[in-house]
Amino acid sequence: MCGIVGYIGNNQAAPFLLDGMSKLEYRGYDSAGIAVYEKNHIRIDKCVGRLEALRQKIAGNLPEGTVGIGHTRWATHGRPSDVNAHPHADSSGQFVVVHNGIIENYMALKEDLISKGHKFISETDTEVVAHLMAEYFTGNFEDTVKKVLKMIEGSYSLVFMCAKEPDKLICTKKSNPLVIGLGNGENFIASDIPAIISKTRKTFIMSDGEIATVTKDGVWVQDIDGTPISKKVFEVNWNAEAAEKGGFEHFMLKEIYEQPKAVRETMRGRLAKTGDAIEFSELNWTAEEFKDINKIFIVACGTAYHAGVVGKYYLEKMARIPVEVDIASEFRYREPIIDGSCLAIFVSQSGETSDTLEAMKESKRLGARTLAVTNVVGSSISREADQVVYTYAGPEIAVASTKAYTTQLLVMLLLSIYVAQLRGTITQERVAELVANIKEIPEKINRTLENVEQIKVFAKRYGSCEDAFFLGRSLDYAVALEGALKLKEISYIHAEAYAAGELKHGTLALITEGVPVIVLATQPHVYEKTISNLREVKAREAIVIGIAVEGDTEMAKHADHVIYIPHADGELAPLMAVLPLQLLAYYAALTRGCDVDKPRNLAKSVTVE
Ligand code: AGP
């Protein structure tokens, strides 16, 4: 996600752009920039770092002009740097653009433009759009935008400036948000409402495929074929703080509901168009290269570690390669038996977790090949690793990790299929079956989140308990680990996850009347045994909340309550099963009056050992 703003009117553009960007820093903050039409040319000021760095760079020398665009970046292609910051221009500086999203086919477009003599200065996908505008300029700004949009594939919110027609901005979107604020003698563009709410509450919420020409006196909307579109004014009734959370009460809840989009963005470009293969253009491993890898380590902390536990199941089951999963702070000091025949995967949302970073350095010192799975482009772990696979969850603000976890699970799944393809341990038919199921995940996540009212009731009823247990087998146990962490870290209820088969080896002693036990039973091959474990805790008068797959009729015979998730291939169930656990933790924390986004004693990124 990135923050985009635009202004056109009778006042100076720069003050609005900077203020609007400050309201969008939660969407991206590794670099920032503005472009203003000043004295017959488009002046661009941009730099790496938070918005404050840009403010200081142009303090006392703000660009003067009444038309401009701005951008706070969350890097996806090209590390954070001055030159990779937006806005981007073509070589002539006549065409300037800011972008939120991913241009999937940017490499092919860039190569073609280079063959036509274009010179690029950044590593970004966005710069290609500015050069396309220059290359295919028809003499008409709108027509050229429509022509260029037909060439690009992917997801985007785009705002264009053209020095040849400086009295207008053009904006459009596909799979990313964009709103237009309607003022008097001035109009505003933003990727999200917080940037404009202090100026106007009258807005056009843009829809995919709509192209808006914005002048200070009006907004004209058309589709790519030039058919006019009439927009209804949407009156925003949120307050400024609520607007930053997209109308949600907390960032955590907003990020829980962003998971369909986060998963969709993370799978984008990784499912072969043939539908029967997984691709990682950033890895390009060959079967030959992978032949001498005979062991994989997955090393991480907290939620990322729990994603690694799921990754172990996937890799061993599909790629038939031994996997060890380690807590990073333990890994470093156990003298791991690791060398050049091992691949070490380091999972980290922030890419800055000290324990994980130091574990990676130790692995490299011992000769292992290293791969980072992280959500932050240019983070320390991404720079230290031999190779990187990014999740595209967008900035995760809440301390409790949610959308980062589900996108990490997806990457673990895709990576496992990819390695299995290389090792010849999976059939094309099985891959095609998995790919078809993977494509349905965003919609199935949406459907799973519809259980929210039922979960609110459970949270209210059991939120006063001081202990809770999470049970599961196989992948359900891996998800139970994450469910327990979510509950304890934001509601402060003492929650533990146990392999269901482990219960009778001690923990059963803790199960007494009224203790809430969440039992996950989504894995067919261990279902019967899990149900018998459920009956063991019921026999001790526990309160059981079951997590089961739609169509399951057995669970309801034994559990006090059942939350159903959509039917999915057993391997994919974790991506849905975790959602009720996230919501349960969230609403239990609300019931207990906890600070959901900033739980006591915790930080979003633990950069100390
Ligand atoms: C998870 O909800 C916590 N915020 C915490 O366990 C976190 O997952 C852990 O600190 C690892 O952070 P990272 O993914 O940024 O490395």
Boltz pocket constraint, residues with backbone or C-beta under 6 A from the ligand:
constraints:
  - pocket:
      binder: B
      contacts: [[A, 301], [A, 302], [A, 303], [A, 304], [A, 347], [A, 348], [A, 349], [A, 350], [A, 351], [A, 352], [A, 353], [A, 356], [A, 398], [A, 399], [A, 400], [A, 401], [A, 402], [A, 489], [A, 603], [A, 604], [A, 605], [A, 606]]
      max_distance: 6.0
